Amino acid sequence: MSEIVVIGAGVGGMAAAVRLAEAGHRVTVHEQSGDVGGKLAGYERDGFRFDTGPSLLTLPDVFAELGLDLRPEPLDPVVRHFFPDGTTLDSSADHEVFLERVAAAFGAEAARDWARFWRRAERIWHASWESVLRRPVTAASLARLSWRLGDLAAIAPGRSLRSLGRHYLHDRRLRMLLDRYATYAGADPRRAPAALAAIPYAELAFGGWYLPGGLVTIADSLRSRCADSGVRIELRSPVAKIAADRRVRGVHLADGTFVRADVVVSNVDAVTLYRDLLPRPRSLAGLADRSLAGFVLLLGVRGETPELAHHNVFFPRDYDAEFDAVFGGPGRRARPAGDPTVFVTRATDPAVRPAGHEAWFVLVNAAPQGTGWTQVDWRRPGLAGAYRDRILDVLAARGLDVRDRLVFAEVRTPAALAEATGTPGGAIYGTAGGLLRPANRGPVEGLFLVGGSAHPGGGLPMVALSAQIVAGLIGVAFGSRALRP
């Protein structure tokens, strides 16, 4: 039995804690804030309840493996897409149904294109699932992948998601739909790897799901599983430093207390870990770019909007102009996009809204907080309010004017997320999508990384898989029992 300290009670930290406690270790989680969940958070006001982090659950079986009784409800459509030419397309977890919807909206040739792309996406998914997503990525594992020529050809290293879309999809709207999935990993589709085609495959092959009461209930369920497994969670207990020489010795809390540990599992952002918590700062430069952030509106809305599905995406006329704005680039600073893609989540669940009203979570891709070339200073006076009004104007221009139906409009900027979660810049996924993320095994013996900034990446199922990988690594190094169902 080992003494294990987990830094951070986000989804990855709690999932790892459950697995490690079930394997026979003594586990304590130290969380800097007053609640669990990390970015998987919620907000309540005047009878409205919002998920302020993830709003779509995919691969729910990953959480069922942790013993969580979540009872997810399938969504159909998974997402409703509104295109600038006035057409709409509802995605479906039933492949044949989706092909019928593509044919009805864009024509039979577009449906044939999507079917061809889908076969490639399926190959990418299976190659990723078998060789990447459930295993630690090391030089040795990448070398093994290089010998699996079929998997390597499917993943297409060196090719971008944009390039893959142009190869298979002739309809501009389908290419736009595919580009969107790069932003799920915080990346620019023009530079994101083609391997990210696994994301739409996972969403549409295994479905999108909603949890009654909101996805924030995952955090509550994980807290209960921690308690049942004997995990101790210490809230308002920030870790100031990891004590280590050649291996970890424990952690120093902000109040000066030293906590001995044989193993430390970090659920903080990898940049923060390497820069601030190690005895000697180390650099992650060149390993991965920072992901994009999000500008969020939480809207209390009077009345009902039947033209909306649960998840909705309103595309701009010029998608590349949005990417140029939020990612910046040579000769141009990042800035708020003037005509952005707008994501609207509207749950009909009566548990999250007063009768006769709707709770809207509105998300726009945004540059992270900061003053650098690829950042925006969201703390600048007046900027958040002005951009809130701009987003409402954009929605109105796209046929969804709710300005006279608002009960309130709360704003959450990347700066607010950075302050609440300790995530540098409020970057949603830590590092942008790709195979080379910070490894799950840390730079000193006994240190491990979980969460969206480490392998295999951001998003609820990937974070849970990172916990599975780390528990396996610790089991090999320190001995453990298997997780009980």
C-alpha positions as CSV (number, residue, x, y, z in Angstrom):
1,M,0.0,0.0,0.0
2,S,1.4,3.4,-1.0
3,E,0.6,6.9,0.3
4,I,-0.7,8.9,-2.7
5,V,-1.4,12.6,-2.9
6,V,-3.5,13.8,-5.8
7,I,-3.2,17.6,-6.6
8,G,-6.6,18.8,-7.8
9,A,-10.1,17.5,-7.5
10,G,-11.1,17.8,-11.2
11,V,-12.5,14.9,-13.1
12,G,-9.1,13.4,-13.8
13,G,-7.9,13.8,-10.3
14,M,-11.0,12.2,-8.7
15,A,-11.2,9.4,-11.3
16,A,-7.6,8.6,-10.6
17,A,-8.2,8.7,-6.9
18,V,-11.1,6.2,-7.2
19,R,-9.0,3.8,-9.2
20,L,-6.0,4.0,-6.9
21,A,-8.0,3.7,-3.7
22,E,-9.9,0.7,-5.2
23,A,-6.4,-0.8,-6.0
24,G,-5.5,-0.7,-2.3
25,H,-3.6,2.6,-1.9
26,R,-4.2,5.4,0.7
27,V,-5.3,8.4,-1.3
28,T,-5.7,12.1,-0.3
29,V,-6.8,14.8,-2.8
30,H,-5.8,18.4,-2.1
31,E,-8.0,20.9,-3.9
32,Q,-7.3,24.6,-3.9
33,S,-10.9,25.7,-4.3
34,G,-14.0,25.2,-2.1
35,D,-15.6,22.6,-4.4
36,V,-14.8,19.6,-6.6
37,G,-15.0,19.3,-10.4
38,G,-12.5,21.8,-11.7
39,K,-13.6,23.0,-15.1
40,L,-16.7,20.7,-14.8
41,A,-18.6,23.4,-12.8
42,G,-22.1,24.8,-12.5
43,Y,-23.8,28.1,-11.7
44,E,-27.3,28.8,-10.3
45,R,-29.3,32.0,-10.4
46,D,-33.0,32.8,-9.9
47,G,-34.0,29.2,-10.5
48,F,-31.7,28.7,-13.5
49,R,-28.9,26.1,-13.5
50,F,-26.1,26.0,-16.0
51,D,-23.2,23.7,-16.8
52,T,-20.3,26.2,-17.1
53,G,-17.9,23.5,-18.4
54,P,-18.5,20.6,-20.7
55,S,-22.1,20.3,-21.9
56,L,-22.0,17.2,-24.1
57,L,-21.2,13.7,-22.8
58,T,-19.6,11.2,-25.2
59,L,-18.4,7.6,-24.5
60,P,-20.4,7.3,-21.3
61,D,-19.1,3.7,-20.8
62,V,-15.8,5.2,-19.8
63,F,-17.5,6.5,-16.7
64,A,-19.5,3.4,-16.1
65,E,-16.2,1.6,-15.7
66,L,-15.6,3.8,-12.6
67,G,-18.9,2.5,-11.1
68,L,-20.8,5.8,-11.6
69,D,-24.5,5.3,-12.0
70,L,-25.2,8.3,-14.4
71,R,-28.2,7.2,-16.4
72,P,-27.4,9.3,-19.5
73,E,-30.1,10.2,-22.0
74,P,-29.3,10.0,-25.7
75,L,-29.7,13.2,-27.8
76,D,-31.2,13.3,-31.2
77,P,-30.1,15.4,-32.9
78,V,-26.7,15.3,-31.3
79,V,-26.1,18.8,-32.7
80,R,-28.2,21.0,-35.0
81,H,-26.0,22.9,-37.4
82,F,-27.1,26.3,-38.8
83,F,-25.2,27.3,-41.9
84,P,-24.8,30.8,-43.3
85,D,-26.8,30.0,-46.5
86,G,-29.8,29.2,-44.3
87,T,-29.6,25.4,-44.5
88,T,-29.7,23.3,-41.3
89,L,-28.3,19.8,-40.7
90,D,-29.1,17.6,-37.7
91,S,-26.4,15.1,-36.8
92,S,-27.4,11.6,-35.6
93,A,-25.7,8.7,-33.9
94,D,-27.5,6.5,-36.4
95,H,-25.1,6.5,-39.4
96,E,-27.8,5.7,-42.0
97,V,-30.2,8.3,-40.6
98,F,-27.4,10.9,-40.8
99,L,-26.6,10.0,-44.4
100,E,-30.3,10.5,-45.2
101,R,-30.2,13.9,-43.5
102,V,-27.1,15.0,-45.4
103,A,-28.7,13.9,-48.7
104,A,-31.9,15.8,-47.9
105,A,-30.0,19.0,-46.9
106,F,-27.0,19.0,-49.4
107,G,-27.7,16.3,-52.0
108,A,-26.9,12.7,-52.7
109,E,-23.3,13.4,-53.8
110,A,-22.6,15.1,-50.4
111,A,-24.0,12.0,-48.6
112,R,-21.7,9.8,-50.7
113,D,-18.7,12.0,-49.8
114,W,-19.6,11.7,-46.1
115,A,-19.8,7.9,-46.4
116,R,-16.4,7.8,-47.9
117,F,-15.0,10.1,-45.2
118,W,-16.7,8.0,-42.5
119,R,-14.9,4.9,-43.5
120,R,-11.6,6.8,-43.1
121,A,-12.7,8.3,-39.8
122,E,-13.6,4.8,-38.6
123,R,-10.1,3.5,-39.4
124,I,-8.6,6.6,-37.6
125,W,-10.8,5.9,-34.5
126,H,-9.9,2.2,-34.2
127,A,-6.2,3.0,-34.7
128,S,-6.3,5.7,-32.1
129,W,-8.3,3.6,-29.6
130,E,-6.0,0.6,-29.9
131,S,-2.7,2.4,-30.1
132,V,-3.0,5.8,-28.6
133,L,-5.9,6.8,-26.4
134,R,-5.7,4.0,-23.8
135,R,-1.9,3.8,-23.6
136,P,0.8,6.1,-22.4
137,V,2.5,7.7,-25.4
138,T,6.3,7.3,-25.2
139,A,9.1,7.0,-27.8
140,A,8.7,3.2,-27.6
141,S,4.9,3.3,-28.1
142,L,5.3,5.6,-31.1
143,A,7.9,3.3,-32.5
144,R,5.5,0.4,-32.1
145,L,2.8,2.4,-33.9
146,S,5.3,3.0,-36.8
147,W,5.4,-0.7,-37.4
148,R,1.7,-1.0,-37.6
149,L,1.5,0.4,-41.1
150,G,-2.2,0.2,-41.5
151,D,-2.8,2.2,-38.3
152,L,-0.1,4.7,-39.2
153,A,-1.6,5.2,-42.7
154,A,-5.0,5.7,-41.2
155,I,-3.8,8.4,-38.7
156,A,-1.9,10.1,-41.5
157,P,0.8,11.9,-39.5
158,G,1.8,15.2,-41.0
159,R,-1.6,15.7,-42.6
160,S,-4.1,18.3,-41.3
161,L,-7.7,17.9,-40.5
162,R,-8.5,20.6,-43.1
163,S,-6.5,18.7,-45.7
164,L,-8.4,15.5,-44.9
165,G,-11.7,17.3,-45.2
166,R,-10.8,18.8,-48.6
167,H,-9.8,15.3,-49.8
168,Y,-13.1,13.7,-49.1
169,L,-15.7,16.4,-48.8
170,H,-16.7,18.6,-51.8
171,D,-19.5,20.5,-50.1
172,R,-18.2,23.5,-48.2
173,R,-20.7,23.1,-45.5
174,L,-19.6,19.5,-44.7
175,R,-16.0,20.8,-44.6
176,M,-17.1,23.5,-42.2
177,L,-18.8,20.9,-40.0
178,L,-15.6,18.8,-39.9
179,D,-13.4,21.9,-39.1
180,R,-15.5,22.5,-36.0
181,Y,-14.2,19.3,-34.4
182,A,-10.7,20.7,-34.3
183,T,-12.0,23.3,-31.9
184,Y,-13.2,20.5,-29.6
185,A,-9.5,19.9,-29.0
186,G,-8.7,23.6,-28.8
187,A,-6.9,23.6,-32.2
188,D,-7.0,25.3,-35.5
189,P,-8.2,22.9,-38.2
190,R,-5.7,24.2,-40.7
191,R,-2.9,22.9,-38.5
192,A,-4.6,20.3,-36.3
193,P,-3.7,16.7,-37.2
194,A,-5.9,14.5,-39.3
195,A,-6.1,12.1,-36.4
196,L,-8.7,14.4,-34.9
197,A,-11.2,12.9,-37.3
198,A,-11.6,10.4,-34.5
199,I,-13.6,13.0,-32.6
200,P,-16.6,13.2,-34.9
201,Y,-16.5,9.4,-35.3
202,A,-16.7,9.0,-31.5
203,E,-19.5,11.5,-31.2
204,L,-21.6,10.2,-34.0
205,A,-20.8,6.4,-33.7
206,F,-21.4,6.2,-30.0
207,G,-23.8,9.1,-29.5
208,G,-24.0,12.3,-27.6
209,W,-25.7,12.2,-24.2
210,Y,-27.2,14.5,-21.6
211,L,-27.4,13.9,-17.8
212,P,-30.6,15.0,-16.0
213,G,-29.6,17.9,-13.8
214,G,-26.7,18.7,-16.0
215,L,-23.2,17.3,-16.6
216,V,-22.0,18.8,-13.4
217,T,-23.7,15.8,-11.7
218,I,-20.6,13.8,-12.8
219,A,-18.6,15.7,-10.3
220,D,-21.1,14.9,-7.6
221,S,-21.0,11.2,-8.5
222,L,-17.2,11.1,-8.5
223,R,-17.2,12.8,-5.1
224,S,-19.5,10.1,-3.8
225,R,-17.4,7.3,-5.3
226,C,-14.3,8.9,-3.7
227,A,-16.0,8.8,-0.3
228,D,-17.2,5.2,-0.8
229,S,-13.6,4.2,-1.8
230,G,-12.0,5.8,1.2
231,V,-10.5,8.7,-0.6
232,R,-10.0,11.8,1.6
233,I,-10.7,15.1,-0.2
234,E,-9.3,18.3,1.4
235,L,-10.9,21.4,0.0
236,R,-9.3,24.9,0.2
237,S,-6.0,23.1,0.5
238,P,-3.7,24.4,-2.2
239,V,-0.4,22.7,-2.9
240,A,2.5,25.2,-3.1
241,K,5.3,22.8,-4.1
242,I,6.2,19.2,-4.8
243,A,9.0,17.9,-2.6
244,A,11.4,15.7,-4.7
245,D,15.0,14.9,-5.4
246,R,15.3,11.9,-7.8
247,R,11.8,10.9,-6.7
248,V,8.9,12.5,-5.0
249,R,8.8,12.8,-1.3
250,G,5.5,14.5,-0.8
251,V,4.0,18.0,-1.1
252,H,4.2,21.3,0.7
253,L,0.8,22.9,1.2
254,A,0.4,26.7,1.0
255,D,-0.1,26.8,4.8
256,G,3.4,25.4,5.3
257,T,2.3,21.8,6.1
258,F,4.4,19.0,4.6
259,V,2.4,15.9,3.5
260,R,4.5,12.8,2.8
261,A,3.7,10.8,-0.2
262,D,5.2,7.8,-2.2
263,V,3.3,9.0,-5.3
264,V,2.0,12.3,-6.4
265,V,-0.6,12.6,-9.2
266,S,-1.0,16.1,-10.6
267,N,-4.4,17.1,-12.0
268,V,-3.3,20.7,-12.5
269,D,-2.4,22.1,-15.9
270,A,0.9,20.7,-17.1
271,V,2.3,24.1,-17.7
272,T,1.6,25.1,-14.1
273,L,3.1,21.9,-12.8
274,Y,6.3,22.2,-14.7
275,R,6.7,25.9,-14.1
276,D,5.5,26.4,-10.5
277,L,5.2,23.1,-8.6
278,L,8.4,21.2,-9.3
279,P,11.4,22.0,-7.1
280,R,13.2,23.2,-10.2
281,P,11.1,24.7,-13.0
282,R,11.2,22.9,-16.3
283,S,10.0,23.9,-19.8
284,L,7.4,22.3,-22.0
285,A,8.3,24.6,-24.9
286,G,7.9,23.1,-28.3
287,L,5.8,20.1,-27.0
288,A,2.4,21.6,-27.7
289,D,0.7,24.9,-28.3
290,R,-1.8,26.3,-25.9
291,S,-5.4,25.6,-26.8
292,L,-8.0,28.2,-27.5
293,A,-10.2,29.5,-24.7
294,G,-13.9,30.3,-24.6
295,F,-16.1,33.4,-24.1
296,V,-19.3,32.3,-22.4
297,L,-22.7,33.9,-21.9
298,L,-25.1,32.4,-19.4
299,L,-28.6,33.6,-20.4
300,G,-31.8,33.4,-18.6
301,V,-34.4,33.5,-21.4
302,R,-38.2,34.1,-21.2
303,G,-40.4,31.9,-23.3
304,E,-39.5,28.9,-25.5
305,T,-37.5,28.5,-28.6
306,P,-38.7,25.3,-30.4
307,E,-36.4,25.8,-33.4
308,L,-33.4,25.0,-31.2
309,A,-32.2,21.5,-30.4
310,H,-30.3,20.7,-27.2
311,H,-27.0,21.6,-28.9
312,N,-26.8,24.1,-31.7
313,V,-24.0,25.6,-33.8
314,F,-24.4,28.8,-35.8
315,F,-21.6,29.0,-38.4
316,P,-20.2,32.3,-39.8
317,R,-19.7,33.1,-43.5
318,D,-15.9,33.2,-43.2
319,Y,-14.7,30.5,-40.8
320,D,-11.0,31.2,-41.6
321,A,-11.5,34.8,-40.5
322,E,-12.6,33.5,-37.1
323,F,-9.5,31.2,-36.8
324,D,-7.2,34.1,-37.9
325,A,-8.7,36.2,-35.1
326,V,-8.7,33.8,-32.2
327,F,-5.3,32.1,-33.0
328,G,-3.4,35.1,-34.3
329,G,-0.4,34.5,-36.5
330,P,2.5,36.1,-38.3
331,G,1.9,39.8,-38.6
332,R,-1.5,39.8,-36.7
333,R,-2.4,39.8,-33.1
334,A,-5.2,37.6,-31.7
335,R,-8.5,39.5,-31.1
336,P,-12.1,38.7,-30.4
337,A,-13.7,37.4,-33.7
338,G,-16.2,39.9,-35.1
339,D,-18.4,37.2,-36.8
340,P,-17.7,34.0,-34.8
341,T,-19.2,30.6,-34.7
342,V,-21.8,30.6,-31.8
343,F,-22.5,27.4,-29.8
344,V,-25.9,27.5,-28.0
345,T,-26.8,24.7,-25.5
346,R,-30.5,24.8,-24.4
347,A,-31.6,22.0,-22.1
348,T,-35.3,21.4,-21.9
349,D,-34.7,19.6,-18.5
350,P,-37.2,21.2,-16.0
351,A,-34.6,20.8,-13.3
352,V,-32.4,23.5,-14.8
353,R,-35.0,26.3,-15.6
354,P,-38.1,27.9,-14.2
355,A,-41.4,27.1,-15.9
356,G,-41.8,29.1,-19.1
357,H,-38.1,29.9,-19.4
358,E,-34.9,28.5,-20.9
359,A,-31.3,28.4,-19.6
360,W,-28.9,29.0,-22.5
361,F,-25.2,28.3,-22.3
362,V,-23.6,30.3,-25.2
363,L,-20.0,29.7,-26.1
364,V,-17.7,31.5,-28.6
365,N,-14.1,30.4,-29.4
366,A,-11.7,33.0,-28.0
367,A,-8.0,33.6,-27.5
368,P,-6.6,32.9,-24.0
369,Q,-6.2,35.6,-21.4
370,G,-2.9,37.5,-21.6
371,T,-1.0,40.3,-23.2
372,G,1.0,38.3,-25.7
373,W,0.7,38.1,-29.5
374,T,-1.7,35.2,-29.4
375,Q,-3.7,36.3,-26.4
376,V,-6.3,38.9,-25.5
377,D,-6.5,40.9,-22.3
378,W,-10.1,40.1,-21.4
379,R,-9.7,42.2,-18.2
380,R,-9.5,45.4,-20.3
381,P,-12.3,47.7,-19.0
382,G,-15.5,47.5,-21.1
383,L,-14.3,44.6,-23.4
384,A,-16.4,41.8,-21.9
385,G,-19.6,43.9,-21.9
386,A,-19.0,45.1,-25.5
387,Y,-18.3,41.6,-26.7
388,R,-21.4,40.2,-24.9
389,D,-23.5,42.7,-26.9
390,R,-21.7,41.8,-30.1
391,I,-22.5,38.1,-29.6
392,L,-26.2,38.9,-29.0
393,D,-26.2,41.0,-32.2
394,V,-24.6,38.1,-34.1
395,L,-27.3,35.7,-32.9
396,A,-30.0,38.2,-33.9
397,A,-28.5,38.6,-37.4
398,R,-28.6,34.8,-37.7
399,G,-32.3,34.7,-36.9
400,L,-32.1,34.1,-33.1
401,D,-32.9,37.5,-31.5
402,V,-33.4,37.1,-27.7
403,R,-32.4,40.5,-26.6
404,D,-35.9,41.5,-25.5
405,R,-36.4,38.1,-23.8
406,L,-33.5,38.2,-21.4
407,V,-34.0,37.9,-17.7
408,F,-30.2,38.2,-17.3
409,A,-26.9,37.7,-19.2
410,E,-23.9,36.6,-17.2
411,V,-20.5,36.7,-18.8
412,R,-17.6,34.3,-18.2
413,T,-14.3,35.3,-19.9
414,P,-11.1,33.3,-20.3
415,A,-9.7,35.5,-17.5
416,A,-12.5,34.3,-15.2
417,L,-11.7,30.6,-16.0
418,A,-8.0,31.2,-15.4
419,E,-8.7,32.7,-12.0
420,A,-11.3,30.0,-11.0
421,T,-9.3,26.9,-12.0
422,G,-5.7,28.0,-12.1
423,T,-5.5,27.2,-15.9
424,P,-3.0,29.5,-17.6
425,G,-4.8,31.9,-19.8
426,G,-8.1,30.0,-19.3
427,A,-7.1,27.7,-22.1
428,I,-10.0,25.1,-22.1
429,Y,-7.9,22.1,-23.1
430,G,-4.5,23.1,-21.8
431,T,-2.6,22.1,-24.9
432,A,-4.0,22.1,-28.4
433,G,-5.0,18.8,-30.1
434,G,-2.3,16.4,-31.2
435,L,-0.6,13.2,-30.3
436,L,2.4,14.9,-28.5
437,R,0.9,16.1,-25.3
438,P,2.7,16.2,-21.9
439,A,3.3,12.6,-20.9
440,N,1.4,10.9,-18.0
441,R,4.7,10.0,-16.3
442,G,6.3,13.1,-14.8
443,P,10.0,14.1,-15.0
444,V,10.8,12.7,-11.5
445,E,10.1,9.2,-10.2
446,G,6.7,8.8,-8.6
447,L,5.1,11.8,-10.3
448,F,2.2,11.3,-12.7
449,L,-0.1,13.7,-14.8
450,V,-3.8,13.4,-15.4
451,G,-6.3,15.8,-16.9
452,G,-7.0,17.5,-20.2
453,S,-3.5,19.1,-20.5
454,A,-1.8,15.7,-20.5
455,H,-2.1,12.6,-22.7
456,P,-4.6,11.6,-24.2
457,G,-6.1,15.1,-24.2
458,G,-9.1,17.3,-23.4
459,G,-12.8,16.3,-23.1
460,L,-14.5,14.3,-20.4
461,P,-13.8,10.8,-21.8
462,M,-10.2,11.6,-22.6
463,V,-9.7,12.9,-19.0
464,A,-11.2,9.7,-17.6
465,L,-8.9,7.7,-19.8
466,S,-5.9,9.6,-18.6
467,A,-6.8,8.5,-15.1
468,Q,-7.0,4.9,-16.3
469,I,-3.6,5.2,-17.9
470,V,-2.0,6.7,-14.7
471,A,-3.6,4.1,-12.4
472,G,-2.1,1.4,-14.7
473,L,1.4,3.0,-14.6
474,I,1.3,3.2,-10.8
475,G,0.0,-0.3,-10.6
476,V,3.0,-1.6,-12.5
477,A,5.5,0.5,-10.5
478,F,4.0,0.2,-7.0
479,G,1.6,-2.8,-7.2
480,S,-2.2,-2.7,-7.0
481,R,-5.4,-4.6,-7.2
482,A,-7.7,-4.2,-10.2
483,L,-10.5,-1.7,-10.0
484,R,-13.7,-3.3,-8.6
485,P,-16.8,-2.8,-10.9
